[in-house]
């Protein structure tokens, strides 16, 4: 098992209950697995957006070569 950190969050009770009910309906017993996946997706999304911005900001070549 990779290194893990135990953490505490403060969240709206109704929101948490709805979240838990939804993941239980989907057959997920551990909320921490779902939360970890959400965090991974968010971090990956930030990385992709940053990489795309860097690509877009590069100067385009002024000369176009034909074949």
C-alpha positions in Angstrom: 0.0 0.0 0.0 1.5 3.4 -1.0 1.9 6.1 1.6 -1.4 7.5 2.7 -2.4 10.4 4.9 -5.4 10.5 7.1 -7.2 13.8 6.9 -10.3 15.5 8.2 -12.7 17.7 6.2 -15.6 19.8 7.3 -18.5 19.6 4.9 -22.2 20.2 4.8 -23.9 17.2 6.5 -26.7 16.9 3.9 -24.2 17.1 1.0 -22.1 14.4 2.7 -25.1 12.1 3.2 -26.2 12.5 -0.4 -22.7 11.7 -1.6 -22.4 8.6 0.6 -25.9 7.4 -0.5 -24.9 7.9 -4.2 -21.6 5.9 -3.9 -23.4 3.2 -1.9 -25.9 2.9 -4.7 -23.0 2.4 -7.1 -21.6 -0.3 -4.9 -18.7 1.6 -3.5 -18.1 1.0 0.2 -15.1 3.3 0.8 -15.8 7.0 0.3 -12.0 7.7 0.5 -11.4 5.8 -2.8 -13.9 8.0 -4.6 -12.5 11.2 -3.0 -9.0 10.2 -3.9 -10.0 9.6 -7.5 -11.7 13.0 -7.7 -8.5 14.6 -6.4 -6.4 12.7 -9.0 -8.7 13.8 -11.8 -8.6 17.4 -10.7 -4.8 17.5 -10.5 -4.5 15.8 -13.9 -6.9 18.3 -15.4 -4.8 21.2 -14.0 -1.7 19.6 -15.5 -3.3 19.2 -18.9 -4.7 22.7 -19.0 -1.2 24.1 -18.0 0.4 22.0 -20.8 -2.1 23.2 -23.4 -1.7 26.8 -22.4 2.1 26.4 -22.8 1.7 24.9 -26.2 -0.7 27.6 -27.4 1.6 30.4 -26.1 4.5 29.2 -28.3 5.1 31.3 -31.4 3.9 29.7 -34.6 6.4 29.6 -37.5 6.2 32.5 -39.9 7.2 30.4 -42.9 4.9 27.7 -44.2 6.5 25.0 -46.3 4.6 23.2 -49.0 5.2 19.7 -50.0 
